[in-house]
Amino acid sequence: MIENLEKLLDTPRDGPLLRFSLGHEYMKANDAGKAVVYFRAAVGLDPAYSAAWKQLGHALLANKEPKEAVVAWQQGVQVAEKRGDKQAAKEMTVFLKRTLKQLDPGEPASAEN
């Protein structure tokens, strides 16, 4: 699947959805590093793509970059709220709070950090 999707890069079918799909496939293949690259590309092409922000956070966390995951989810929450995507905002807020708690277990979780 990855090979087929990569053939579409830099063609007229390239775009945020293709990059998101590649990120998703790399996550399924347990390659969080490559997934991060493609999810970053997806949000670079469409900064309002809340699902890509959510998955970028997951990929960063899987890639042992929890602080970067926090930043991605913070941005994702802002994007989702601006678009009225309440469910995505709620989910990312939960992931954000959990990750913040893991980063500093002695402090109460706060999504505003």
OpenMM code with the backbone's topology and positions (N, CA, C; nanometers):
from openmm import Vec3, app, unit

residues = "MET ILE GLU ASN LEU GLU LYS LEU LEU ASP THR PRO ARG ASP GLY PRO LEU LEU ARG PHE SER LEU GLY HIS GLU TYR MET LYS ALA ASN ASP ALA GLY LYS ALA VAL VAL TYR PHE ARG ALA ALA VAL GLY LEU ASP PRO ALA TYR SER ALA ALA TRP LYS GLN LEU GLY HIS ALA LEU LEU ALA ASN LYS GLU PRO LYS GLU ALA VAL VAL ALA TRP GLN GLN GLY VAL GLN VAL ALA GLU LYS ARG GLY ASP LYS GLN ALA ALA LYS GLU MET THR VAL PHE LEU LYS ARG THR LEU LYS GLN LEU ASP PRO GLY GLU PRO ALA SER ALA GLU ASN".split()
positions = [
    Vec3(0.0818, -0.1190, 0.0000),
    Vec3(0.0000, 0.0000, 0.0000),
    Vec3(0.0865, 0.1258, 0.0000),
    Vec3(0.1912, 0.1258, 0.0842),
    Vec3(0.2788, 0.2430, 0.0926),
    Vec3(0.3409, 0.2725, -0.0426),
    Vec3(0.3889, 0.1685, -0.1078),
    Vec3(0.4532, 0.1870, -0.2383),
    Vec3(0.3563, 0.2494, -0.3393),
    Vec3(0.2332, 0.2023, -0.3403),
    Vec3(0.1329, 0.2567, -0.4325),
    Vec3(0.1038, 0.4036, -0.4027),
    Vec3(0.0935, 0.4376, -0.2743),
    Vec3(0.0671, 0.5763, -0.2376),
    Vec3(0.1863, 0.6662, -0.2705),
    Vec3(0.3070, 0.6153, -0.2470),
    Vec3(0.4259, 0.6965, -0.2760),
    Vec3(0.4400, 0.7267, -0.4245),
    Vec3(0.3879, 0.6406, -0.5093),
    Vec3(0.3916, 0.6661, -0.6543),
    Vec3(0.3101, 0.7898, -0.6911),
    Vec3(0.2149, 0.8266, -0.6048),
    Vec3(0.1284, 0.9421, -0.6318),
    Vec3(0.1888, 1.0744, -0.5855),
    Vec3(0.2989, 1.0681, -0.5108),
    Vec3(0.3638, 1.1912, -0.4652),
    Vec3(0.4109, 1.2733, -0.5850),
    Vec3(0.3976, 1.4024, -0.5730),
    Vec3(0.4396, 1.4961, -0.6786),
    Vec3(0.3679, 1.4734, -0.8115),
    Vec3(0.2459, 1.4220, -0.8029),
    Vec3(0.1603, 1.4115, -0.9206),
    Vec3(0.0387, 1.5007, -0.8940),
    Vec3(-0.0498, 1.5145, -0.9905),
    Vec3(-0.1702, 1.5959, -0.9644),
    Vec3(-0.2559, 1.5428, -0.8483),
    Vec3(-0.2399, 1.4173, -0.8088),
    Vec3(-0.3196, 1.3600, -0.6991),
    Vec3(-0.2565, 1.3845, -0.5619),
    Vec3(-0.1393, 1.4476, -0.5608),
    Vec3(-0.0716, 1.4764, -0.4343),
    Vec3(-0.1462, 1.5861, -0.3595),
    Vec3(-0.1472, 1.5773, -0.2286),
    Vec3(-0.2125, 1.6780, -0.1477),
    Vec3(-0.2188, 1.6336, -0.0033),
    Vec3(-0.2897, 1.7090, 0.0794),
    Vec3(-0.2958, 1.6759, 0.2221),
    Vec3(-0.3514, 1.5362, 0.2509),
    Vec3(-0.4527, 1.4931, 0.1771),
    Vec3(-0.5108, 1.3615, 0.2020),
    Vec3(-0.4114, 1.2494, 0.1705),
    Vec3(-0.3371, 1.2634, 0.0626),
    Vec3(-0.2362, 1.1632, 0.0283),
    Vec3(-0.1287, 1.1578, 0.1373),
    Vec3(-0.0835, 1.2736, 0.1817),
    Vec3(0.0194, 1.2780, 0.2861),
    Vec3(-0.0344, 1.2185, 0.4164),
    Vec3(-0.1587, 1.2500, 0.4498),
    Vec3(-0.2230, 1.1932, 0.5679),
    Vec3(-0.2297, 1.0405, 0.5552),
    Vec3(-0.2705, 0.9927, 0.4390),
    Vec3(-0.2822, 0.8482, 0.4151),
    Vec3(-0.1471, 0.7786, 0.4289),
    Vec3(-0.0428, 0.8409, 0.3785),
    Vec3(0.0907, 0.7833, 0.3919),
    Vec3(0.1329, 0.7803, 0.5388),
    Vec3(0.1047, 0.8867, 0.6120),
    Vec3(0.1353, 0.8874, 0.7547),
    Vec3(0.0638, 0.7751, 0.8266),
    Vec3(-0.0622, 0.7578, 0.7926),
    Vec3(-0.1429, 0.6515, 0.8542),
    Vec3(-0.0834, 0.5138, 0.8230),
    Vec3(-0.0447, 0.4916, 0.6997),
    Vec3(0.0122, 0.3618, 0.6609),
    Vec3(0.1465, 0.3373, 0.7302),
    Vec3(0.2278, 0.4422, 0.7437),
    Vec3(0.3550, 0.4247, 0.8144),
    Vec3(0.3331, 0.3962, 0.9626),
    Vec3(0.2293, 0.4541, 1.0216),
    Vec3(0.1980, 0.4208, 1.1615),
    Vec3(0.1593, 0.2732, 1.1725),
    Vec3(0.0780, 0.2264, 1.0783),
    Vec3(0.0395, 0.0845, 1.0789),
    Vec3(0.1612, -0.0056, 1.0621),
    Vec3(0.2638, 0.0442, 0.9911),
    Vec3(0.3866, -0.0320, 0.9686),
    Vec3(0.4879, -0.0109, 1.0819),
    Vec3(0.4463, 0.0574, 1.1877),
    Vec3(0.5324, 0.0848, 1.3036),
    Vec3(0.6557, 0.1668, 1.2684),
    Vec3(0.6406, 0.2608, 1.1771),
    Vec3(0.7490, 0.3529, 1.1426),
    Vec3(0.7019, 0.4947, 1.1756),
    Vec3(0.7047, 0.5274, 1.3045),
    Vec3(0.6549, 0.6572, 1.3501),
    Vec3(0.7361, 0.7730, 1.2929),
    Vec3(0.8649, 0.7531, 1.2721),
    Vec3(0.9492, 0.8596, 1.2171),
    Vec3(0.9022, 0.9049, 1.0798),
    Vec3(0.8749, 0.8093, 0.9923),
    Vec3(0.8251, 0.8446, 0.8586),
    Vec3(0.6830, 0.8976, 0.8661),
    Vec3(0.6038, 0.8438, 0.9580),
    Vec3(0.4670, 0.8930, 0.9748),
    Vec3(0.4690, 1.0404, 1.0120),
    Vec3(0.5596, 1.0789, 1.1012),
    Vec3(0.5718, 1.2196, 1.1414),
    Vec3(0.5963, 1.3072, 1.0194),
    Vec3(0.6853, 1.2632, 0.9325),
    Vec3(0.7183, 1.3416, 0.8125),
    Vec3(0.5924, 1.3665, 0.7294),
    Vec3(0.5130, 1.2636, 0.7088),
    Vec3(0.3948, 1.2781, 0.6242),
    Vec3(0.2809, 1.3538, 0.6925),
    Vec3(0.2626, 1.3333, 0.8223),
    Vec3(0.1597, 1.4113, 0.8921),
    Vec3(0.1981, 1.5593, 0.8964),
    Vec3(0.3277, 1.5882, 0.9156),
    Vec3(0.3729, 1.7285, 0.9113),
    Vec3(0.3466, 1.7888, 0.7728),
    Vec3(0.3707, 1.7102, 0.6707),
    Vec3(0.3450, 1.7582, 0.5346),
    Vec3(0.1961, 1.7853, 0.5148),
    Vec3(0.1119, 1.6991, 0.5683),
    Vec3(-0.0334, 1.7167, 0.5543),
    Vec3(-0.0778, 1.8474, 0.6180),
    Vec3(-0.0311, 1.8753, 0.7412),
    Vec3(-0.0723, 2.0006, 0.8063),
    Vec3(-0.0021, 2.1210, 0.7447),
    Vec3(0.1127, 2.0984, 0.6828),
    Vec3(0.1796, 2.2065, 0.6103),
    Vec3(0.0999, 2.2480, 0.4875),
    Vec3(0.0414, 2.1496, 0.4214),
    Vec3(-0.0402, 2.1776, 0.3029),
    Vec3(-0.1795, 2.2277, 0.3386),
    Vec3(-0.2317, 2.1813, 0.4526),
    Vec3(-0.3641, 2.2233, 0.4988),
    Vec3(-0.3602, 2.2409, 0.6505),
    Vec3(-0.3243, 2.3600, 0.6970),
    Vec3(-0.3135, 2.3836, 0.8405),
    Vec3(-0.4453, 2.3662, 0.9162),
    Vec3(-0.5572, 2.3584, 0.8464),
    Vec3(-0.6878, 2.3405, 0.9113),
    Vec3(-0.7313, 2.1937, 0.9151),
    Vec3(-0.6423, 2.1021, 0.8863),
    Vec3(-0.6715, 1.9585, 0.8799),
    Vec3(-0.6598, 1.9002, 1.0210),
    Vec3(-0.7675, 1.9082, 1.0983),
    Vec3(-0.7631, 1.8687, 1.2394),
    Vec3(-0.7285, 1.7208, 1.2587),
    Vec3(-0.7746, 1.6339, 1.1720),
    Vec3(-0.7420, 1.4915, 1.1855),
    Vec3(-0.5918, 1.4683, 1.1697),
    Vec3(-0.5289, 1.5455, 1.0827),
    Vec3(-0.3847, 1.5313, 1.0639),
    Vec3(-0.3086, 1.5809, 1.1871),
    Vec3(-0.3572, 1.6875, 1.2504),
    Vec3(-0.2942, 1.7347, 1.3742),
    Vec3(-0.3032, 1.6269, 1.4819),
    Vec3(-0.4195, 1.5646, 1.4921),
    Vec3(-0.4390, 1.4603, 1.5926),
    Vec3(-0.3410, 1.3454, 1.5693),
    Vec3(-0.3323, 1.2984, 1.4460),
    Vec3(-0.2442, 1.1867, 1.4156),
    Vec3(-0.0969, 1.2259, 1.4246),
    Vec3(-0.0656, 1.3507, 1.3939),
    Vec3(0.0720, 1.3977, 1.4097),
    Vec3(0.1136, 1.3849, 1.5559),
    Vec3(0.0260, 1.4239, 1.6464),
    Vec3(0.0562, 1.4090, 1.7882),
    Vec3(0.0826, 1.2642, 1.8262),
    Vec3(-0.0007, 1.1735, 1.7776),
    Vec3(0.0186, 1.0308, 1.8066),
    Vec3(0.1517, 0.9814, 1.7501),
    Vec3(0.1848, 1.0225, 1.6292),
    Vec3(0.3099, 0.9791, 1.5672),
    Vec3(0.4303, 1.0335, 1.6445),
    Vec3(0.4224, 1.1588, 1.6861),
    Vec3(0.5319, 1.2168, 1.7637),
    Vec3(0.5483, 1.1440, 1.8965),
    Vec3(0.4387, 1.1128, 1.9608),
    Vec3(0.4451, 1.0393, 2.0869),
    Vec3(0.5080, 0.9014, 2.0642),
    Vec3(0.4664, 0.8331, 1.9592),
    Vec3(0.5221, 0.7015, 1.9264),
    Vec3(0.6700, 0.7120, 1.8898),
    Vec3(0.7105, 0.8276, 1.8407),
    Vec3(0.8495, 0.8513, 1.8017),
    Vec3(0.9314, 0.9050, 1.9194),
    Vec3(0.8757, 0.8963, 2.0396),
    Vec3(0.9406, 0.9406, 2.1635),
    Vec3(0.9724, 1.0901, 2.1624),
    Vec3(0.8752, 1.1675, 2.1134),
    Vec3(0.8856, 1.3136, 2.1126),
    Vec3(0.7617, 1.3720, 2.1805),
    Vec3(0.7449, 1.3448, 2.3121),
    Vec3(0.6229, 1.3872, 2.3791),
    Vec3(0.6025, 1.5384, 2.3833),
    Vec3(0.7093, 1.6143, 2.3963),
    Vec3(0.6935, 1.7605, 2.3998),
    Vec3(0.6435, 1.8128, 2.2658),
    Vec3(0.6910, 1.7536, 2.1580),
    Vec3(0.6439, 1.7926, 2.0252),
    Vec3(0.4994, 1.7487, 2.0047),
    Vec3(0.4634, 1.6339, 2.0613),
    Vec3(0.3244, 1.5872, 2.0532),
    Vec3(0.2323, 1.6874, 2.1217),
    Vec3(0.2748, 1.7383, 2.2364),
    Vec3(0.1961, 1.8389, 2.3086),
    Vec3(0.1734, 1.9609, 2.2199),
    Vec3(0.2783, 2.0079, 2.1559),
    Vec3(0.2668, 2.1256, 2.0680),
    Vec3(0.1701, 2.0971, 1.9537),
    Vec3(0.1823, 1.9796, 1.8924),
    Vec3(0.0933, 1.9437, 1.7810),
    Vec3(-0.0518, 1.9408, 1.8270),
    Vec3(-0.0770, 1.8793, 1.9419),
    Vec3(-0.2147, 1.8715, 1.9905),
    Vec3(-0.2681, 2.0084, 2.0316),
    Vec3(-0.1821, 2.0929, 2.0870),
    Vec3(-0.2270, 2.2284, 2.1205),
    Vec3(-0.2713, 2.3018, 1.9935),
    Vec3(-0.1906, 2.2912, 1.8895),
    Vec3(-0.2274, 2.3542, 1.7626),
    Vec3(-0.3525, 2.2890, 1.7050),
    Vec3(-0.3597, 2.1581, 1.7162),
    Vec3(-0.4754, 2.0853, 1.6654),
    Vec3(-0.6047, 2.1247, 1.7346),
    Vec3(-0.5989, 2.1442, 1.8658),
    Vec3(-0.7173, 2.1865, 1.9405),
    Vec3(-0.7637, 2.3232, 1.8906),
    Vec3(-0.6701, 2.4149, 1.8714),
    Vec3(-0.7055, 2.5483, 1.8214),
    Vec3(-0.7720, 2.5388, 1.6845),
    Vec3(-0.7141, 2.4583, 1.5968),
    Vec3(-0.7687, 2.4402, 1.4618),
    Vec3(-0.9086, 2.3799, 1.4690),
    Vec3(-0.9233, 2.2738, 1.5473),
    Vec3(-1.0523, 2.2051, 1.5565),
    Vec3(-1.1595, 2.2974, 1.6141),
    Vec3(-1.1244, 2.3728, 1.7167),
    Vec3(-1.2221, 2.4648, 1.7759),
    Vec3(-1.2626, 2.5727, 1.6760),
    Vec3(-1.1664, 2.6224, 1.6019),
    Vec3(-1.1946, 2.7260, 1.5023),
    Vec3(-1.2875, 2.6730, 1.3929),
    Vec3(-1.2724, 2.5452, 1.3590),
    Vec3(-1.3550, 2.4832, 1.2545),
    Vec3(-1.4869, 2.4293, 1.3073),
    Vec3(-1.5036, 2.4307, 1.4394),
    Vec3(-1.6251, 2.3754, 1.4982),
    Vec3(-1.6229, 2.2241, 1.5091),
    Vec3(-1.5050, 2.1655, 1.4991),
    Vec3(-1.4880, 2.0205, 1.5076),
    Vec3(-1.4707, 1.9836, 1.6548),
    Vec3(-1.5830, 1.9814, 1.7265),
    Vec3(-1.5806, 1.9646, 1.8722),
    Vec3(-1.5252, 1.8299, 1.9155),
    Vec3(-1.5595, 1.7244, 1.8437),
    Vec3(-1.5132, 1.5909, 1.8830),
    Vec3(-1.3612, 1.5811, 1.8722),
    Vec3(-1.3040, 1.6295, 1.7636),
    Vec3(-1.1583, 1.6253, 1.7476),
    Vec3(-1.0904, 1.7094, 1.8552),
    Vec3(-1.1459, 1.8260, 1.8856),
    Vec3(-1.0890, 1.9118, 1.9901),
    Vec3(-1.0927, 1.8402, 2.1245),
    Vec3(-1.2034, 1.7749, 2.1530),
    Vec3(-1.2186, 1.7034, 2.2798),
    Vec3(-1.1168, 1.5892, 2.2902),
    Vec3(-1.1034, 1.5122, 2.1828),
    Vec3(-1.0091, 1.3996, 2.1832),
    Vec3(-0.8662, 1.4481, 2.2028),
    Vec3(-0.8279, 1.5511, 2.1288),
    Vec3(-0.6910, 1.6017, 2.1401),
    Vec3(-0.6655, 1.6612, 2.2778),
    Vec3(-0.7660, 1.7217, 2.3375),
    Vec3(-0.7507, 1.7756, 2.4732),
    Vec3(-0.7224, 1.6629, 2.5718),
    Vec3(-0.7900, 1.5501, 2.5565),
    Vec3(-0.7655, 1.4342, 2.6429),
    Vec3(-0.6224, 1.3843, 2.6248),
    Vec3(-0.5781, 1.3673, 2.4997),
    Vec3(-0.4412, 1.3205, 2.4733),
    Vec3(-0.3394, 1.4196, 2.5293),
    Vec3(-0.3691, 1.5463, 2.5116),
    Vec3(-0.2814, 1.6530, 2.5587),
    Vec3(-0.2655, 1.6466, 2.7101),
    Vec3(-0.3755, 1.6364, 2.7814),
    Vec3(-0.3701, 1.6306, 2.9279),
    Vec3(-0.2944, 1.5079, 2.9766),
    Vec3(-0.3188, 1.3945, 2.9152),
    Vec3(-0.2484, 1.2720, 2.9549),
    Vec3(-0.0977, 1.2854, 2.9339),
    Vec3(-0.0610, 1.3420, 2.8202),
    Vec3(0.0812, 1.3557, 2.7890),
    Vec3(0.1474, 1.4559, 2.8821),
    Vec3(0.0803, 1.5664, 2.9099),
    Vec3(0.1353, 1.6651, 3.0029),
    Vec3(0.1545, 1.6029, 3.1412),
    Vec3(0.0619, 1.5200, 3.1826),
    Vec3(0.0718, 1.4542, 3.3133),
    Vec3(0.1915, 1.3595, 3.3166),
    Vec3(0.2162, 1.2904, 3.2065),
    Vec3(0.3314, 1.1999, 3.1989),
    Vec3(0.4630, 1.2775, 3.1982),
    Vec3(0.4620, 1.3954, 3.1362),
    Vec3(0.5839, 1.4765, 3.1312),
    Vec3(0.6197, 1.5319, 3.2683),
    Vec3(0.5177, 1.5665, 3.3473),
    Vec3(0.5404, 1.6208, 3.4807),
    Vec3(0.4328, 1.5652, 3.5751),
    Vec3(0.4543, 1.4437, 3.6241),
    Vec3(0.3517, 1.3787, 3.7051),
    Vec3(0.3184, 1.4535, 3.8346),
    Vec3(0.4049, 1.5430, 3.8807),
    Vec3(0.3790, 1.6163, 4.0037),
    Vec3(0.2899, 1.7355, 3.9859),
    Vec3(0.2647, 1.7750, 3.8634),
    Vec3(0.1827, 1.8934, 3.8347),
    Vec3(0.0468, 1.8513, 3.7832),
    Vec3(-0.0572, 1.9284, 3.8159),
    Vec3(-0.1886, 1.8994, 3.7580),
    Vec3(-0.1848, 1.9233, 3.6064),
    Vec3(-0.2533, 1.8395, 3.5321),
    Vec3(-0.2555, 1.8529, 3.3863),
    Vec3(-0.3284, 1.9795, 3.3471),
    Vec3(-0.2701, 2.0524, 3.2523),
    Vec3(-0.3316, 2.1747, 3.2038),
    Vec3(-0.3105, 2.1832, 3.0540),
    Vec3(-0.4163, 2.2020, 2.9802),
    Vec3(-0.4070, 2.2123, 2.8346),
    Vec3(-0.3594, 2.3506, 2.7920),
    Vec3(-0.3451, 2.4432, 2.8851),
    Vec3(-0.3043, 2.5778, 2.8484),
    Vec3(-0.1536, 2.5945, 2.8425),
    Vec3(-0.0746, 2.4980, 2.8859),
    Vec3(0.0721, 2.5105, 2.8869),
    Vec3(0.1283, 2.5149, 2.7491),
] * unit.nanometer
topology = app.Topology()
chain = topology.addChain("A")
for resn in residues:
    res = topology.addResidue(resn, chain)
    for name in ("N", "CA", "C"):
        topology.addAtom(name, app.Element.getBySymbol(name[0]), res)
